[in-house]
Amino acid sequence: FNHGAGNPETTSLGQLAEGHAAQVGVQLVAALAACAYAFLGTLVLVKLLDLLFGFCIDPRVEAEGLDRREHGEVGFDLGPGLELEPTASAVHEPRPALVPPVSPKHFTVVVDGVIPEDLIRVWSDLCQAGPRPPRPEFRTIYPYVTTVQGNRFRFRGGDPNVMKDNLQHLFADYLAGQPVQAHVE
């Protein structure tokens, strides 16, 4: 490989060409040792960072995507789904009405003796989540109510007399002083 002139006492020119690969072996061992040292050093740093800061995030956030968590923005705007996602609340909210039975009985309960605007205001307040659980009367009628227009409550299913009595008691308590009367149509 190199057969030029040199100091034959200190420089052994041409030894690789003559089959002496000892120096290449030493360099190979040194290179492998450097790789092992770098690997172990990196492993120690990675483990230290993992213990101090952690590499994982909350599974819910990870499923949602890292753009919002890491960059503070949405990478792919797929609609209002992320912004409108309900959060866990300590307040119990009434569940929406269940799917009705096969052939439910439709009926209407009319509440008389009350100004319809007051009735709607009280009903709207009752439908909001609050610090206290809903009243038993409300929980009894809510799953069956389909629409409310003025003083007319339309029901799908349930016992008409039970619904009428619960509506009357509920509004009589909230609208004290007004003669609340309810009847089934």
C-alpha positions as CSV (number, residue, x, y, z in Angstrom):
1,F,0.0,0.0,0.0
2,N,2.8,2.5,0.9
3,H,6.2,1.4,-0.3
4,G,7.9,4.8,-0.3
5,A,11.0,5.9,1.7
6,G,10.8,6.4,5.4
7,N,12.7,5.7,8.5
8,P,12.7,1.9,8.7
9,E,13.5,1.9,12.4
10,T,10.4,3.9,13.5
11,T,8.0,3.6,10.6
12,S,7.0,0.2,9.3
13,L,5.8,1.2,5.9
14,G,4.0,-1.5,3.9
15,Q,3.1,-3.8,6.8
16,L,-0.6,-3.7,5.9
17,A,0.3,-4.7,2.4
18,E,2.5,-7.4,3.7
19,G,-0.4,-8.9,5.9
20,H,0.2,-7.2,9.2
21,A,-3.2,-5.9,10.2
22,A,-2.5,-5.4,13.9
23,Q,-2.8,-1.6,13.8
24,V,-6.2,-1.8,12.0
25,G,-7.4,-4.3,14.7
26,V,-6.3,-1.8,17.4
27,Q,-8.2,1.0,15.6
28,L,-11.2,-1.2,15.2
29,V,-11.2,-2.0,18.9
30,A,-10.8,1.7,19.8
31,A,-13.8,2.6,17.5
32,L,-16.0,-0.1,19.0
33,A,-15.0,1.1,22.5
34,A,-15.9,4.7,21.5
35,C,-19.3,3.5,20.2
36,A,-20.0,1.5,23.4
37,Y,-18.9,4.5,25.6
38,A,-21.3,6.8,23.6
39,F,-24.1,4.3,23.8
40,L,-23.8,3.9,27.6
41,G,-23.4,7.7,28.1
42,T,-26.6,8.3,26.0
43,L,-28.4,5.6,27.9
44,V,-27.5,7.2,31.3
45,L,-28.7,10.6,30.0
46,V,-31.9,9.2,28.6
47,K,-32.7,7.4,31.9
48,L,-31.9,10.5,33.9
49,L,-34.2,12.7,31.7
50,D,-37.0,10.1,31.9
51,L,-36.8,10.0,35.7
52,L,-36.7,13.8,36.1
53,F,-39.2,14.9,33.4
54,G,-40.6,11.8,31.9
55,F,-41.1,11.0,28.2
56,C,-44.8,10.0,28.4
57,I,-47.9,12.2,28.7
58,D,-51.4,11.6,29.9
59,P,-53.0,8.9,27.7
60,R,-56.1,11.1,27.1
61,V,-53.9,13.9,25.9
62,E,-51.8,11.5,23.7
63,A,-55.0,10.1,22.1
64,E,-56.2,13.6,21.5
65,G,-52.9,14.5,19.7
66,L,-49.7,16.1,20.8
67,D,-50.2,19.3,18.8
68,R,-52.4,21.0,21.4
69,R,-50.3,19.9,24.3
70,E,-46.8,20.6,22.9
71,H,-47.5,23.5,20.5
72,G,-50.7,25.0,21.9
73,E,-52.6,24.7,18.7
74,V,-54.5,22.2,16.6
75,G,-52.5,20.5,13.9
76,F,-55.5,19.3,11.9
77,D,-58.8,21.1,12.5
78,L,-61.4,18.4,12.2
79,G,-64.2,20.5,13.5
80,P,-65.4,21.7,17.0
81,G,-65.0,18.2,18.6
82,L,-62.0,19.1,20.8
83,E,-63.4,22.4,22.0
84,L,-66.8,21.1,22.8
85,E,-65.7,18.0,24.6
86,P,-67.6,17.8,27.9
87,T,-65.4,17.8,31.0
88,A,-66.0,15.7,34.0
89,S,-68.2,17.5,36.5
90,A,-68.8,16.9,40.1
91,V,-72.4,18.1,39.7
92,H,-75.0,15.4,38.8
93,E,-77.0,16.3,35.7
94,P,-80.2,14.7,34.7
95,R,-79.8,12.2,31.9
96,P,-81.6,12.8,28.6
97,A,-84.9,11.0,28.0
98,L,-84.3,7.3,27.1
99,V,-85.5,5.8,23.8
100,P,-89.3,5.3,24.2
101,P,-90.9,1.9,24.2
102,V,-92.4,0.5,21.0
103,S,-95.7,2.2,21.1
104,P,-95.7,4.9,23.8
105,K,-98.8,6.7,24.9
106,H,-98.6,10.4,23.9
107,F,-100.4,12.9,26.0
108,T,-100.3,16.6,27.0
109,V,-100.4,18.1,30.5
110,V,-101.6,21.7,30.6
111,V,-100.6,23.8,33.6
112,D,-103.1,26.6,34.4
113,G,-103.1,29.5,36.8
114,V,-99.5,30.6,36.0
115,I,-98.1,33.1,33.5
116,P,-96.5,31.0,30.7
117,E,-93.3,33.0,30.8
118,D,-92.8,32.3,34.5
119,L,-93.5,28.6,33.9
120,I,-90.9,28.5,31.1
121,R,-88.4,30.3,33.3
122,V,-88.8,27.9,36.2
123,W,-88.7,24.9,33.8
124,S,-85.5,26.2,32.3
125,D,-83.9,26.7,35.7
126,L,-84.9,23.2,36.7
127,C,-83.2,21.7,33.6
128,Q,-79.9,23.3,34.5
129,A,-77.2,21.5,36.5
130,G,-76.8,22.8,40.0
131,P,-75.1,22.1,43.3
132,R,-78.0,20.1,44.5
133,P,-79.5,17.0,42.8
134,P,-82.8,17.5,41.0
135,R,-86.0,17.1,42.9
136,P,-87.8,13.7,42.8
137,E,-90.8,15.2,41.0
138,F,-88.5,16.5,38.3
139,R,-86.6,13.2,38.0
140,T,-89.9,11.4,37.6
141,I,-91.2,13.5,34.7
142,Y,-88.0,14.5,32.9
143,P,-87.4,11.2,31.0
144,Y,-90.9,11.4,29.4
145,V,-91.1,15.1,28.4
146,T,-90.7,15.6,24.7
147,T,-91.6,19.3,24.2
148,V,-92.7,22.3,26.2
149,Q,-94.6,25.2,24.6
150,G,-96.0,27.9,26.9
151,N,-98.0,26.0,29.5
152,R,-98.3,22.8,27.6
153,F,-96.0,19.8,28.4
154,R,-96.0,17.0,25.8
155,F,-95.2,13.6,27.1
156,R,-94.3,10.3,25.5
157,G,-95.0,7.4,27.9
158,G,-95.5,7.4,31.6
159,D,-98.7,7.5,33.7
160,P,-100.6,10.7,32.8
161,N,-101.9,11.2,36.3
162,V,-98.5,10.7,37.9
163,M,-97.0,13.2,35.4
164,K,-99.8,15.7,36.1
165,D,-99.5,15.4,39.9
166,N,-95.7,15.8,39.8
167,L,-95.8,18.8,37.5
168,Q,-98.4,20.4,39.7
169,H,-96.4,19.8,42.9
170,L,-93.2,20.9,41.3
171,F,-94.5,24.2,40.0
172,A,-96.6,24.9,43.2
173,D,-93.4,24.8,45.2
174,Y,-91.4,27.0,42.9
175,L,-94.2,29.5,42.1
176,A,-95.6,30.0,45.7
177,G,-98.6,32.2,45.8
178,Q,-99.9,31.3,42.3
179,P,-102.8,28.9,42.0
180,V,-101.1,26.1,40.0
181,Q,-103.6,23.6,38.5
182,A,-102.7,20.9,35.9
183,H,-104.9,18.7,33.8
184,V,-104.3,16.0,31.2
185,E,-105.5,16.5,27.6
